[in-house]
């Protein structure tokens, strides 16, 4: 059993499989951290600063909604769940949060869907898998 598990999510449709794994692996007194990473655009000559700020705020609000929705999907029980929203590059931010929070396990979905794609790991999941300093459970999407 793990005392602290990080569950990064981008809002894709694999939450049920990830939640199933997490609820089986978390210790009775453990903590689950649901993380969503919002992207961040920087100013350019082609878009106004005000427009960029509006887009960034929209991505941040979307990330907040994603973690709230994921939290609601957990079954009834005594789960200690913390939600975190960060801005940055997903794989790097996932690893930073995992290290800062002292998690023991990261549960993340692969993005393969069918045929040959079943065996392809999503780029974020692959980077996390290769660079994390703690255990990573890669959940196969079926």
C-alpha positions in Angstrom: 0.0 0.0 0.0 1.1 3.5 -0.8 0.8 6.4 1.6 0.8 9.1 -1.1 -0.2 8.7 -4.7 -0.2 11.4 -7.5 -2.9 11.1 -10.1 -2.3 13.5 -12.9 -5.1 14.1 -15.3 -5.8 16.0 -18.5 -9.5 15.3 -18.4 -9.4 12.5 -21.0 -11.9 9.6 -20.6 -9.8 7.2 -18.7 -10.5 8.4 -15.1 -12.5 5.3 -14.1 -9.5 3.0 -14.8 -7.1 5.2 -13.0 -9.4 5.7 -10.0 -9.9 1.9 -9.8 -6.1 1.4 -9.5 -5.6 4.2 -7.0 -8.3 3.0 -4.6 -6.8 -0.4 -4.6 -3.3 0.8 -3.9 -3.8 3.7 -1.4 -3.2 3.0 2.3 -6.1 3.5 4.7 -4.5 6.7 6.0 -3.0 7.7 2.6 -3.4 10.8 0.5 -4.4 11.0 -3.1 -3.3 14.1 -5.0 -5.2 14.9 -8.2 -3.2 17.1 -10.5 -4.0 19.0 -13.7 -1.4 21.0 -15.5 -2.6 24.1 -17.4 -0.6 25.2 -20.4 0.6 28.8 -20.5 1.0 30.8 -23.7 3.5 33.6 -23.8 3.1 36.9 -25.7 3.9 37.1 -29.3 3.9 39.7 -32.0 0.8 38.1 -33.5 -1.5 38.2 -30.5 -2.2 40.9 -27.9 -1.2 40.5 -24.3 -4.8 40.9 -23.2 -5.9 38.0 -25.5 -3.0 35.8 -24.2 -4.0 36.5 -20.6 -7.6 35.6 -21.4 -6.6 32.3 -23.0 -4.3 31.5 -20.1 -7.0 32.2 -17.6 -9.4 29.9 -19.6 -6.8 27.1 -19.5 -6.4 27.5 -15.8 -10.2 27.5 -15.2 -10.5 24.3 -17.3 -7.7 22.6 -15.2 -9.6 23.5 -12.0 -12.8 22.0 -13.5 -10.9 18.8 -14.5 -9.5 18.1 -11.0 -13.0 18.8 -9.4 -14.6 16.5 -11.9 -12.0 13.7 -11.2 -12.5 14.1 -7.4 -16.3 13.6 -7.8 -15.7 10.3 -9.6 -14.1 8.7 -6.6 -16.4 6.2 -4.9 -17.9 6.9 -1.4 -15.3 6.3 1.2 -12.8 7.8 3.5 -10.4 9.0 0.9 -8.1 11.9 1.7 -8.0 13.7 -1.6 -6.1 16.9 -2.4 -6.5 18.7 -5.7 -3.7 20.7 -7.3 -3.6 22.9 -10.4 -0.3 24.1 -11.8 0.8 25.9 -14.9 3.6 24.6 -17.0 4.8 21.7 -19.2 2.9 18.6 -18.2 5.6 16.0 -17.7 8.0 18.3 -16.0 5.3 19.7 -13.7 4.1 16.2 -12.8 7.6 15.2 -11.7 8.1 18.5 -9.8 4.8 18.1 -7.9 5.6 14.4 -7.2 9.0 15.3 -5.7 7.7 18.3 -3.8 4.8 16.4 -2.3 6.9 13.3 -1.5 4.6 10.9 -3.4 5.5 7.3 -3.6 3.6 6.4 -6.8 2.4 8.3 -9.9 -0.6 6.7 -11.6 -0.9 7.9 -15.2 -2.7 6.7 -18.3 -1.1 5.6 -21.6 -2.9 7.2 -24.6 -2.9 4.3 -27.0 -6.3 3.5 -28.4 -6.5 0.6 -30.8 -4.5 -1.5 -33.3 -0.8 -0.6 -33.4 -1.6 2.4 -31.3 -2.2 0.2 -28.3 1.5 -0.1 -27.8 2.3 3.5 -28.1 2.7 5.4 -24.9 1.5 9.0 -24.9 4.4 11.6 -24.9 3.6 12.9 -21.4 3.3 9.5 -19.9 6.5 8.4 -21.6 8.4 11.4 -20.3 7.1 10.8 -16.7 7.9 7.1 -16.9 11.5 7.8 -18.0 12.2 10.7 -15.6 10.3 10.1 -12.4 12.3 9.2 -9.3 9.5 7.2 -7.8 7.3 4.3 -8.9 5.0 5.0 -11.9 2.0 2.9 -12.7 1.1 3.2 -16.4 -2.6 2.4 -16.8 -3.4 0.7 -20.1 -6.5 2.2 -21.7 -9.0 -0.3 -22.9 
